[in-house]
Amino acid sequence: MSAYKPFTTSDIITSPFEVNKSFTYNGVAALTGSGIDRFLGKNLEPTLWTSGSNPTGEIAIQDQFLIYRSVRELYYSNFLEGDDGSPVGTASFNEDGTITGPQYTPNYYNYLSTTLPASRYFPTGSNETIGVFSIPSNLFGEHIKPNTFSLTLKDTTLFDDGEGNILSGSKKVGDIIYQHGMVIITNKGISGNIGYGFVNYGSADYGVDDINFINDFTTSPDITCSFNSSITIYENQYKCNIRENEYNYSQNPTIISSSSNSGVVNDFATGSYFSPYITTVGLYNNNKELLAVAKLAQPLPLSSTTDINIIINLDT
């Protein structure tokens, strides 16, 4: 009998499941220490300029104009029909060859978070600003879990609604790109309690002068954020089937009497009631190279009348 037995396709089951981990960071030192960076994007006048002349970022220094243009191209290029953004333009191609709706229909992929009709606002005026909060992939995994992002700046709290929108109270003020770990603040109307030093201006809208909020969003040390990461783990289940007439001889060298080279089996192993025990199962590849070892909690006696199944679960 062979010591190896191949698996059939029905013996192996691969099951994916999603796992999440919570992260919370208080203060700028915790943010930068974890790799989270913040950027200010600005729509500068289209004149000759030197890249890096308007620096932004706390870890990786970038140019404000390049941040603005990169974000606009990646996430808002389908939403720029109006001066202040718009829903995506669509057109219907009729059976008679006519077109209903705008003939120019954007074809860019803007990483939408939902199949619901989307409307993204993006400021396009001269010197308009945006705030960008960038979380590295080693923290969020495959994507940020929807409905888990929260950011507090002074007394103002922003959160995602699970559909890719960043809200301040009931107002949409930006977007979150879950699969990229990007939070983008674009809108006016941030509501909260604004306090500077010992002076408190009371409950007000940052939107009255929202450049203050975006500047604080990208530079203030008084900031806290939390979110859940998401990653898929694959569990492989291997069913090791041992038939009643298989593996009925022990390979333990102590079964040999006297000299190990004699080949004479001890009397206790020659009777009809002898049953070897299983203590370890090894998984091998096609080249008979050992890949994994499964240890049983206690020795398992083999049966001469009943098949035995040993289930091995291996996470990858």
Rosetta blueprint (number, residue, H / E / L):
1 M L
2 S L
3 A L
4 Y L
5 K L
6 P L
7 F L
8 T L
9 T H
10 S H
11 D H
12 I E
13 I E
14 T E
15 S E
16 P E
17 F E
18 E E
19 V E
20 N E
21 K E
22 S E
23 F E
24 T E
25 Y E
26 N E
27 G L
28 V H
29 A H
30 A H
31 L H
32 T H
33 G H
34 S H
35 G L
36 I L
37 D E
38 R E
39 F E
40 L E
41 G E
42 K E
43 N L
44 L L
45 E L
46 P L
47 T L
48 L L
49 W L
50 T L
51 S L
52 G L
53 S L
54 N L
55 P E
56 T E
57 G L
58 E L
59 I L
60 A L
61 I L
62 Q E
63 D E
64 Q H
65 F H
66 L H
67 I H
68 Y H
69 R H
70 S H
71 V H
72 R H
73 E H
74 L H
75 Y H
76 Y L
77 S L
78 N L
79 F L
80 L L
81 E L
82 G L
83 D L
84 D L
85 G L
86 S E
87 P E
88 V L
89 G L
90 T L
91 A L
92 S E
93 F E
94 N L
95 E L
96 D L
97 G L
98 T L
99 I E
100 T E
101 G L
102 P L
103 Q L
104 Y L
105 T L
106 P L
107 N L
108 Y L
109 Y L
110 N L
111 Y L
112 L L
113 S L
114 T L
115 T L
116 L L
117 P L
118 A L
119 S E
120 R E
121 Y L
122 F L
123 P L
124 T L
125 G L
126 S L
127 N L
128 E L
129 T E
130 I E
131 G E
132 V E
133 F E
134 S E
135 I L
136 P L
137 S H
138 N H
139 L H
140 F H
141 G E
142 E L
143 H E
144 I E
145 K L
146 P L
147 N L
148 T L
149 F L
150 S E
151 L E
152 T E
153 L E
154 K L
155 D L
156 T E
157 T E
158 L E
159 F E
160 D E
161 D L
162 G L
163 E L
164 G L
165 N E
166 I E
167 L E
168 S E
169 G L
170 S L
171 K E
172 K E
173 V E
174 G E
175 D E
176 I E
177 I E
178 Y L
179 Q L
180 H L
181 G L
182 M E
183 V E
184 I E
185 I E
186 T L
187 N L
188 K L
189 G L
190 I L
191 S E
192 G E
193 N E
194 I E
195 G E
196 Y E
197 G L
198 F L
199 V E
200 N E
201 Y E
202 G E
203 S E
204 A E
205 D E
206 Y H
207 G H
208 V H
209 D H
210 D L
211 I H
212 N H
213 F H
214 I H
215 N H
216 D H
217 F H
218 T H
219 T H
220 S L
221 P L
222 D L
223 I E
224 T E
225 C E
226 S E
227 F E
228 N E
229 S E
230 S E
231 I E
232 T E
233 I E
234 Y E
235 E E
236 N E
237 Q E
238 Y E
239 K E
240 C E
241 N E
242 I E
243 R L
244 E L
245 N L
246 E L
247 Y L
248 N L
249 Y L
250 S L
251 Q L
252 N L
253 P H
254 T H
255 I H
256 I E
257 S L
258 S L
259 S L
260 S L
261 N L
262 S L
263 G L
264 V L
265 V E
266 N L
267 D H
268 F H
269 A H
270 T L
271 G L
272 S L
273 Y L
274 F L
275 S L
276 P L
277 Y E
278 I E
279 T E
280 T E
281 V E
282 G E
283 L E
284 Y E
285 N L
286 N L
287 N L
288 K L
289 E L
290 L E
291 L E
292 A E
293 V E
294 A E
295 K E
296 L E
297 A E
298 Q E
299 P E
300 L E
301 P E
302 L L
303 S L
304 S L
305 T L
306 T L
307 D L
308 I E
309 N E
310 I E
311 I E
312 I E
313 N E
314 L E
315 D E
316 T L
